């Protein structure tokens, strides 16, 4: 395990190193919540946990700066628990193993948690610092951002005092985000009565893995392969050509991560097994050809294993309806933003498929910075799965964050960035969900900007943070806080 705590600036890396030792996958935050409260107590920082599980820290102004506008620094405490198939990492109990790889910090075959551990570490660095100049500052460290922004959604009104919100959850250094997409979770479910499998049939487990996966907002425009969408093309052909039947399907595991693997169990006449093996080999070649230059095709595996024939399987009519709906379901970019042609406006991610044991569940995250288009896409999905007889529910909806190009804090950030780095910052809107939109719904007076050091491939086992941009990021934070204007 690399010793990252001595990297520069030590104020941030020392705290990030501590965070890597505390398990904090989304949905299992008791350890990190307790750690942050204990850390604050030891550092002499006022802190409390609110009803939504968020941790709020407060620090008074340095003498003579009491009249400055209050600044809220905001990051989320949870991390996406993704790992390489060969990893035995237990996200609920094991520390993250960090590796220094040239100019990058990454983890050992797991997500690193720099999304958004670096933001949390920055809040900790400001809170414990004795030598910084600043007005009144607050740290808002939200719970379960990655699984539905539950902490931000449950944030009580009247809890925060600041005038400016600095969100520290942007992943390209030098980009300053002033707008983000809204999202909605779509869950389609169906209970069915399984039928007995023909005892003479063979059973084959088919696995597709080794795809890149990735962030279903930021990387949705890269055209990466979705394991569920690749698998359904093969399954449909196996059913129609080889009398195959579907027994079970497991694909994807996070609603906001592009699925990088999927697995199905098919039953079929024994004499067709060899032809199924040939079909899988042909589909592997096809997928590698289609995604050559986008995926690392040498990493893609598509293979069969003979397994014990299950006692039951999905009834033929329901199987056909499910396969048709998965095949028809939109996945990827639907529309680019008319006002910012390089930015994705609306997209969907066919994230998770679980079929077997008499239950089918399909989970999708739809995103759009345009509220009506978000609901158009959600209703499109609802229509698709309703035709397969599935019950469709919407949940976890959050609005987009409409850009304010005339923001005072944006102007201030861009000025300091140019002074320090000798070049202009890039003003951006992103096709990802940021908590800013939800927080603004409760605190509409806030002036907001989001920025952070460069992270690559968040939500994957290849997540990494660029070391060389953490120091300029910290320099920007320090000068920003020192120069916050008076109220």
Helices and strands as residue ranges (DSSP letters): G 4-6, H 10-20, H 30-43, E 46-49, E 55-59, E 71-76, E 98-101, E 104-107, H 114-128, E 137-142, H 150-153, E 164-167, E 175-180, E 182-191, E 195-196, E 202-209, G 220-222, H 227-242, E 245-251, E 262-268, G 270-272, H 273-290, G 297-299, E 301-307, E 312-313, H 316-328, E 332-336, E 344-356, E 359-368, H 371-386, E 391-398, H 408-421, E 426-430, H 436-442, E 447-450, E 455-456, E 464-466, H 468-482
